């Protein structure tokens, strides 16, 4: 059974934009930390963005800060990743992930999501000219 479904990936030129969506299910309702990590071929997982339930806490990796924005629509059970000013080094498979953080929102950080137990199937983002 699939609990996280990503969409919105594609190919864009450098400087372009994409918006990724992650549809969640009732199964993920007890996970209070949602977000995205990415993985390029031959590289380790890199946490990109994380959002804590309610949206009070949002964290980004240094590599995407100022260019990417994470948001959550609770009514639609969807988490979004708005990606602007894309660079070739952003090329990777992007995964939506969900985790449960017991220590509070400040601990809902991108690296946590690289070890999350609930992960979607991924969506490919390619940035090239």
C-alpha positions as a Markdown table, in Angstrom:
| # | Residue | x | y | z |
|---|---|---|---|---|
| 1 | Unk | 0.0 | 0.0 | 0.0 |
| 2 | Unk | 1.3 | 3.4 | -1.0 |
| 3 | Unk | 1.1 | 6.1 | 1.5 |
| 4 | Unk | 3.2 | 8.9 | -0.1 |
| 5 | Unk | 2.8 | 9.7 | -3.8 |
| 6 | Unk | 5.1 | 12.3 | -5.4 |
| 7 | Unk | 4.4 | 14.1 | -8.7 |
| 8 | Unk | 5.6 | 17.2 | -10.5 |
| 9 | Unk | 9.1 | 16.2 | -11.5 |
| 10 | Unk | 10.4 | 16.9 | -15.0 |
| 11 | Unk | 13.1 | 18.5 | -17.1 |
| 12 | Unk | 13.8 | 22.2 | -17.0 |
| 13 | Unk | 16.5 | 24.5 | -18.1 |
| 14 | Unk | 18.8 | 26.2 | -15.5 |
| 15 | Unk | 17.0 | 29.1 | -13.8 |
| 16 | Unk | 13.6 | 27.4 | -14.3 |
| 17 | Unk | 11.0 | 26.3 | -11.8 |
| 18 | Unk | 9.1 | 23.2 | -10.8 |
| 19 | Unk | 6.6 | 22.4 | -8.1 |
| 20 | Unk | 6.6 | 19.0 | -6.5 |
| 21 | Unk | 3.6 | 17.6 | -4.8 |
| 22 | Unk | 3.4 | 14.8 | -2.2 |
| 23 | Unk | -0.1 | 13.3 | -1.6 |
| 24 | Unk | -0.3 | 11.8 | 1.9 |
| 25 | Unk | -2.8 | 9.3 | 3.3 |
| 26 | Unk | -4.5 | 8.8 | 6.6 |
| 27 | Unk | -1.7 | 6.4 | 7.5 |
| 28 | Unk | 0.7 | 9.3 | 7.7 |
| 29 | Unk | -1.5 | 11.4 | 10.0 |
| 30 | Unk | 0.5 | 10.4 | 13.0 |
| 31 | Unk | 3.8 | 11.5 | 11.4 |
| 32 | Unk | 4.5 | 15.1 | 12.4 |
| 33 | Unk | 7.6 | 15.8 | 10.3 |
| 34 | Unk | 7.2 | 15.8 | 6.5 |
| 35 | Unk | 9.4 | 16.8 | 3.7 |
| 36 | Unk | 11.8 | 16.0 | 0.9 |
| 37 | Unk | 15.2 | 14.5 | 0.4 |
| 38 | Unk | 17.0 | 13.8 | -2.9 |
| 39 | Unk | 19.5 | 11.4 | -4.2 |
| 40 | Unk | 21.6 | 11.7 | -7.4 |
| 41 | Unk | 23.3 | 8.7 | -9.0 |
| 42 | Unk | 26.4 | 7.6 | -7.0 |
| 43 | Unk | 25.7 | 10.1 | -4.2 |
| 44 | Unk | 24.2 | 9.8 | -0.7 |
| 45 | Unk | 20.8 | 11.0 | 0.2 |
| 46 | Unk | 20.6 | 14.7 | 0.9 |
| 47 | Unk | 17.8 | 16.2 | 3.0 |
| 48 | Unk | 16.3 | 19.2 | 1.2 |
| 49 | Unk | 13.4 | 20.6 | 3.2 |
| 50 | Unk | 11.3 | 19.7 | 6.2 |
| 51 | Unk | 8.1 | 21.0 | 7.7 |
| 52 | Unk | 6.6 | 20.3 | 11.1 |
| 53 | Unk | 2.9 | 19.8 | 11.7 |
| 54 | Unk | 1.2 | 23.2 | 11.6 |
| 55 | Unk | 3.9 | 24.8 | 9.6 |
| 56 | Unk | 5.6 | 26.7 | 12.4 |
| 57 | Unk | 8.9 | 25.1 | 11.8 |
| 58 | Unk | 10.4 | 24.9 | 8.3 |
| 59 | Unk | 14.0 | 24.0 | 7.6 |
| 60 | Unk | 16.1 | 23.9 | 4.4 |
| 61 | Unk | 19.5 | 22.6 | 3.5 |
| 62 | Unk | 22.1 | 25.3 | 2.7 |
| 63 | Unk | 22.2 | 24.2 | -0.9 |
| 64 | Unk | 18.5 | 25.1 | -1.5 |
| 65 | Unk | 17.9 | 27.9 | 1.0 |
| 66 | Unk | 16.4 | 30.9 | -0.6 |
| 67 | Unk | 15.4 | 29.0 | -3.8 |
| 68 | Unk | 13.1 | 26.3 | -2.5 |
| 69 | Unk | 9.9 | 26.6 | -0.4 |
| 70 | Unk | 8.1 | 23.9 | 1.4 |
| 71 | Unk | 4.4 | 24.2 | 2.3 |
| 72 | Unk | 1.6 | 22.0 | 3.5 |
| 73 | Unk | -2.1 | 22.0 | 2.6 |
| 74 | Unk | -3.8 | 20.0 | 5.4 |
| 75 | Unk | -7.2 | 20.1 | 3.7 |
| 76 | Unk | -5.7 | 18.5 | 0.6 |
| 77 | Unk | -3.4 | 16.2 | 2.5 |
| 78 | Unk | -0.5 | 17.4 | 0.3 |
| 79 | Unk | 3.0 | 18.7 | 0.9 |
| 80 | Unk | 4.6 | 20.9 | -1.8 |
| 81 | Unk | 8.1 | 21.8 | -2.7 |
| 82 | Unk | 8.3 | 24.9 | -4.8 |
| 83 | Unk | 11.7 | 25.0 | -6.6 |
| 84 | Unk | 13.0 | 28.1 | -8.2 |
| 85 | Unk | 16.2 | 29.2 | -9.8 |
| 86 | Unk | 17.0 | 25.6 | -10.5 |
| 87 | Unk | 20.6 | 24.6 | -11.1 |
| 88 | Unk | 22.1 | 21.5 | -12.8 |
| 89 | Unk | 23.3 | 20.3 | -9.4 |
| 90 | Unk | 19.7 | 20.1 | -8.3 |
| 91 | Unk | 19.3 | 17.1 | -10.7 |
| 92 | Unk | 18.3 | 14.1 | -8.7 |
| 93 | Unk | 15.4 | 11.8 | -7.7 |
| 94 | Unk | 13.3 | 13.6 | -5.2 |
| 95 | Unk | 11.6 | 11.6 | -2.5 |
| 96 | Unk | 8.8 | 12.6 | -0.1 |
| 97 | Unk | 9.3 | 11.3 | 3.4 |
| 98 | Unk | 7.5 | 11.3 | 6.7 |
| 99 | Unk | 8.8 | 10.8 | 10.3 |
| 100 | Unk | 7.6 | 11.1 | 13.8 |
| 101 | Unk | 9.5 | 13.5 | 16.0 |
| 102 | Unk | 9.0 | 13.3 | 19.8 |
| 103 | Unk | 11.3 | 16.1 | 20.8 |
| 104 | Unk | 9.4 | 19.0 | 19.1 |
| 105 | Unk | 9.5 | 20.9 | 15.8 |
| 106 | Unk | 13.0 | 22.1 | 16.1 |
| 107 | Unk | 14.2 | 18.6 | 15.5 |
| 108 | Unk | 12.2 | 18.2 | 12.3 |
| 109 | Unk | 15.2 | 18.9 | 10.0 |
| 110 | Unk | 16.0 | 17.7 | 6.5 |
| 111 | Unk | 18.7 | 15.2 | 7.6 |
| 112 | Unk | 16.1 | 13.4 | 9.7 |
| 113 | Unk | 14.0 | 12.7 | 6.6 |
| 114 | Unk | 16.9 | 10.9 | 5.0 |
| 115 | Unk | 16.4 | 8.2 | 7.7 |
| 116 | Unk | 12.6 | 8.3 | 7.7 |
| 117 | Unk | 10.7 | 5.0 | 7.7 |
| 118 | Unk | 8.0 | 6.2 | 5.3 |
| 119 | Unk | 9.2 | 7.2 | 1.8 |
| 120 | Unk | 7.5 | 7.6 | -1.5 |
| 121 | Unk | 8.5 | 6.2 | -4.8 |
| 122 | Unk | 10.3 | 9.4 | -6.0 |
| 123 | Unk | 10.0 | 11.8 | -8.9 |
| 124 | Unk | 12.9 | 12.7 | -11.2 |
| 125 | Unk | 14.1 | 16.3 | -11.5 |
| 126 | Unk | 16.5 | 17.1 | -14.3 |
| 127 | Unk | 18.1 | 20.5 | -14.8 |
| 128 | Unk | 20.1 | 20.9 | -18.0 |
| 129 | Unk | 20.4 | 23.2 | -21.0 |
